Amino acid sequence: MQALEAQPSLVQRVCDAIVAAIVAGSLPSGGRLIQDDIARTLGVSRQPVQQALLLLRNQGIVKEASGRGLIVAPLERKAVRDLYQLRAAMEALAVRLACARPEALNEADVLLQRGRAALRGGAIEDQIAADIQFHTALARASGNDLLADTMAPHWPKFRRIMAEVLREGEQASRRVWDEHEAILKAIRDGEADLAARLSHEHLAKASSMVEDRISAEVEAAGRESALV
C-alpha cells in the first residue's frame, strides 16, 4: 500500500479549473466542452481532462447533449431549489448544535473577516471561496462530522449558484456577509431558534434570487424563439 499524496490530484485540479471557468463565465451555460481545447489551455494531456469531465458530469455540472458531446449544464430552477432545501435543513441543524459549542467558533470569526476582505477586493471567486469556508466552519462547529462531509460534494454546484447571487452587485454581496455576521452572533448568544431562522432566511433569499433569474432567462429565451 502506497502513501497518499496530500496535495489535490491533477484530475481534481482540472475539475476545479473547469468549475472556476464556468463560475467566471468563460465557459458559458450551454457551451460545448472540447477536451483538446481545455487540455491545451490548462497545459495538460487529454486524459485528466476526460476524467475530470466525467466527474463533473456525474455531479450534474456538465451534461451530454445530443450531437454536441458534453456541454455546461444550464442551471435549472428545480435543481437550485432542491439544493437549497437540502442545505437549509442541514445548516439549521448545524447552527443549533453549534450554539452548545461556542468555543468551536473561532475559525468562523476569522473567516467572517476574510469574507469582508474578499468583498472589498471585489473578486467573485474569492468571495465564493470565503463563503464556502464560513459555512463549512459552522458545520464543523456543530460537532457532527457528517454535516460537513455530506455537504462537501455539493459545493462545486454551489460555487456556480453563488456567482449568480454575487453578480447582483455590491449591495447584495455586502448583505450576504451582514447575514453571516447575524447568524454567528445568534449562535454565540446561544439563541438556537434565532440562529436557525436566520440561517433559513439567508438561504431562502439566495435560492429565490437565483430561481427568479432562471425563470426570467427562460421567459426571455422563449420570447426570442417566438420572434424567429
C-alpha positions as CSV (number, residue, x, y, z in Angstrom):
1,M,0.0,0.0,0.0
2,Q,1.4,3.4,-1.0
3,A,1.3,6.6,0.9
4,L,-1.4,9.0,-0.2
5,E,-0.4,12.4,-1.5
6,A,-1.7,15.4,0.5
7,Q,-2.0,17.7,-2.5
8,P,-5.0,17.5,-4.8
9,S,-4.7,15.2,-7.7
10,L,-4.3,16.5,-11.2
11,V,-7.8,15.4,-12.1
12,Q,-9.2,17.4,-9.1
13,R,-7.2,20.4,-10.1
14,V,-8.6,20.2,-13.6
15,C,-12.1,19.9,-12.1
16,D,-11.5,23.0,-10.1
17,A,-10.2,24.9,-13.1
18,I,-13.2,23.9,-15.2
19,V,-15.7,24.9,-12.4
20,A,-13.8,28.2,-12.0
21,A,-14.1,28.9,-15.7
22,I,-17.9,28.2,-15.5
23,V,-18.2,30.5,-12.5
24,A,-16.3,33.2,-14.3
25,G,-18.4,32.9,-17.4
26,S,-15.6,32.0,-19.8
27,L,-17.3,28.6,-20.2
28,P,-20.9,29.7,-20.6
29,S,-24.0,27.9,-19.8
30,G,-24.9,25.5,-22.7
31,G,-21.4,25.9,-24.2
32,R,-19.7,22.9,-25.7
33,L,-16.8,21.5,-23.9
34,I,-14.0,20.4,-26.2
35,Q,-11.4,18.2,-24.5
36,D,-8.5,19.2,-26.7
37,D,-9.1,22.9,-26.1
38,I,-9.4,22.5,-22.4
39,A,-6.2,20.4,-22.3
40,R,-4.3,22.9,-24.3
41,T,-5.5,25.9,-22.2
42,L,-4.6,24.1,-18.9
43,G,-1.3,22.6,-20.3
44,V,-2.2,19.0,-19.5
45,S,-3.0,15.9,-21.5
46,R,-6.4,14.8,-22.6
47,Q,-6.6,12.0,-20.0
48,P,-7.1,14.1,-16.8
49,V,-9.5,16.4,-18.7
50,Q,-11.6,13.4,-19.8
51,Q,-11.6,12.1,-16.2
52,A,-12.5,15.5,-14.8
53,L,-15.4,15.9,-17.2
54,L,-16.8,12.5,-16.3
55,L,-16.7,13.5,-12.6
56,L,-18.4,16.8,-13.4
57,R,-21.0,15.0,-15.5
58,N,-21.8,12.8,-12.5
59,Q,-22.2,15.9,-10.4
60,G,-24.6,17.4,-12.9
61,I,-22.3,20.4,-13.7
62,V,-21.8,19.3,-17.3
63,K,-24.1,17.0,-19.3
64,E,-24.4,15.1,-22.6
65,A,-26.1,17.0,-25.4
66,S,-27.3,15.1,-28.5
67,G,-24.9,15.7,-31.3
68,R,-22.7,18.1,-29.3
69,G,-20.9,15.9,-26.8
70,L,-20.6,17.4,-23.3
71,I,-21.8,20.9,-22.6
72,V,-22.0,23.1,-19.5
73,A,-25.3,22.1,-17.9
74,P,-27.7,25.1,-17.7
75,L,-28.9,25.9,-14.2
76,E,-32.4,24.6,-13.6
77,R,-34.8,26.1,-11.2
78,K,-35.8,22.8,-9.6
79,A,-32.2,21.7,-9.1
80,V,-31.4,25.0,-7.4
81,R,-34.4,24.8,-5.1
82,D,-33.6,21.1,-4.2
83,L,-30.0,22.0,-3.3
84,Y,-31.0,24.9,-1.1
85,Q,-33.7,22.9,0.6
86,L,-31.2,20.2,1.5
87,R,-28.6,22.8,2.6
88,A,-31.2,24.7,4.7
89,A,-32.2,21.6,6.6
90,M,-28.6,20.7,7.3
91,E,-27.4,24.1,8.3
92,A,-30.4,24.6,10.6
93,L,-29.2,21.6,12.5
94,A,-25.6,22.8,12.3
95,V,-26.2,26.2,13.9
96,R,-28.5,24.7,16.6
97,L,-25.7,22.2,17.6
98,A,-23.1,25.0,17.4
99,C,-24.9,27.0,20.0
100,A,-23.8,24.5,22.6
101,R,-20.2,24.7,21.4
102,P,-19.3,28.5,21.2
103,E,-15.6,27.6,21.8
104,A,-15.6,26.0,18.3
105,L,-16.5,29.2,16.6
106,N,-13.1,30.9,16.5
107,E,-12.4,29.8,12.9
108,A,-15.8,31.3,11.9
109,D,-14.8,34.7,13.3
110,V,-11.6,34.7,11.3
111,L,-13.4,33.6,8.1
112,L,-16.0,36.4,8.6
113,Q,-13.2,38.9,8.5
114,R,-11.7,37.1,5.5
115,G,-15.1,37.4,3.7
116,R,-15.3,41.1,4.4
117,A,-11.8,41.5,2.9
118,A,-12.8,39.5,-0.2
119,L,-15.8,41.7,-0.6
120,R,-13.6,44.8,-0.6
121,G,-11.3,43.1,-3.1
122,G,-14.2,42.6,-5.4
123,A,-13.2,39.2,-6.9
124,I,-16.3,37.0,-7.0
125,E,-14.2,33.7,-6.9
126,D,-12.5,34.9,-3.7
127,Q,-15.9,35.8,-2.2
128,I,-17.3,32.4,-3.1
129,A,-14.3,30.6,-1.5
130,A,-14.7,32.7,1.7
131,D,-18.4,32.0,1.8
132,I,-17.9,28.2,1.5
133,Q,-15.2,28.2,4.1
134,F,-17.5,30.2,6.5
135,H,-20.4,27.8,6.1
136,T,-18.1,24.8,6.4
137,A,-16.8,26.2,9.6
138,L,-20.3,26.4,11.0
139,A,-20.8,22.8,10.1
140,R,-17.6,21.8,11.8
141,A,-18.5,23.8,14.9
142,S,-21.7,21.7,15.2
143,G,-19.5,18.8,16.3
144,N,-21.3,16.5,13.8
145,D,-18.6,15.5,11.3
146,L,-21.2,14.1,8.9
147,L,-22.7,17.6,8.2
148,A,-19.5,18.9,6.6
149,D,-18.8,15.6,4.9
150,T,-22.3,15.4,3.4
151,M,-22.2,19.0,2.0
152,A,-18.7,18.7,0.5
153,P,-19.7,17.0,-2.8
154,H,-22.3,19.8,-3.4
155,W,-20.0,22.8,-3.1
156,P,-18.9,22.8,-6.7
157,K,-22.5,23.2,-7.8
158,F,-23.0,26.0,-5.2
159,R,-19.9,27.8,-6.4
160,R,-21.8,28.4,-9.7
161,I,-25.0,29.3,-8.0
162,M,-23.3,31.7,-5.6
163,A,-21.8,33.5,-8.5
164,E,-25.3,34.3,-9.7
165,V,-26.2,35.8,-6.3
166,L,-23.0,37.9,-6.1
167,R,-23.5,39.2,-9.6
168,E,-26.5,41.1,-8.2
169,G,-23.9,43.8,-7.2
170,E,-22.0,45.1,-4.2
171,Q,-25.1,45.7,-2.1
172,A,-26.2,42.0,-2.4
173,S,-22.7,40.9,-1.6
174,R,-22.5,43.1,1.5
175,R,-25.9,41.8,2.6
176,V,-24.6,38.2,2.4
177,W,-21.8,38.9,4.9
178,D,-24.1,41.0,7.2
179,E,-26.4,38.0,7.4
180,H,-23.4,35.7,8.1
181,E,-22.5,38.0,11.0
182,A,-26.0,38.0,12.4
183,I,-26.1,34.2,12.3
184,L,-22.8,34.0,14.1
185,K,-23.9,36.4,16.8
186,A,-27.1,34.4,17.4
187,I,-25.0,31.2,17.8
188,R,-22.7,33.0,20.2
189,D,-25.6,34.2,22.2
190,G,-27.0,30.7,22.4
191,E,-30.2,31.7,20.6
192,A,-30.7,28.4,18.7
193,D,-34.1,29.2,17.3
194,L,-33.0,32.6,16.1
195,A,-29.8,31.2,14.6
196,A,-31.8,28.5,12.7
197,R,-34.4,31.1,11.5
198,L,-31.7,33.5,10.3
199,S,-29.9,30.6,8.5
200,H,-33.1,29.5,6.8
201,E,-33.9,33.1,5.7
202,H,-30.4,33.6,4.4
203,L,-30.5,30.5,2.2
204,A,-34.1,31.0,1.1
205,K,-33.3,34.5,-0.1
206,A,-30.4,33.3,-2.2
207,S,-32.4,30.5,-3.6
208,S,-35.3,32.7,-4.5
209,M,-33.0,35.2,-6.2
210,V,-31.4,32.6,-8.4
211,E,-34.7,30.9,-9.2
212,D,-36.2,34.2,-10.3
213,R,-33.3,34.9,-12.5
214,I,-33.5,31.5,-14.2
215,S,-37.2,32.0,-14.8
216,A,-36.6,35.4,-16.3
217,E,-33.9,34.0,-18.6
218,V,-36.2,31.1,-19.7
219,E,-39.0,33.5,-20.5
220,A,-36.7,35.8,-22.4
221,A,-35.4,32.9,-24.5
222,G,-39.0,31.8,-25.2
223,R,-39.9,35.3,-26.5
224,E,-36.8,35.3,-28.7
225,S,-37.7,31.9,-30.1
226,A,-41.2,33.1,-30.9
227,L,-39.8,36.1,-32.9
228,V,-37.6,33.9,-35.1
